[in-house]
């Protein structure tokens, strides 16, 4: 949790094998009277999830829910925000490299690291942009 957001990382698929897809989730709850700007909102710093690049997996773009329209009185405009709890869904596909297959045979754990970037705002002020490190541990499994 931060002053502006509560963040909970969702469980990952247990025992993922090389080549399988794995779903990572980030549950975000803005603090009361706070909002973050949704991806695609021009002119503002939007919330985003960035995973560290790795040879062990490939990513697809993270999926965000539909934003809420919000009338921002100081600038007399309606913007796209999240001001209620929402979930970010990130799907990755594990590699099929010999190195990852060997790690799966040894039942090792793969750690996925990333960063949640955002700028929280209330009805008067936007606060300094911030980021929060996030990580998931995936138990690797051999093919069946």
Secondary structure, DSSP 8 states (H G I E B T S, - for coil): --SSEEEEE----TTEETT-EEEEEEEEEE-TT-EEE-TT-TTS-B-EEEE---TTEEE---B----EEEEEGGGTEEEEEE-S-EEEEEEEEE---HHHHHHHHTT-EEEEEEEEEE-EE-SS-B---EEEEEEEEEEEE---
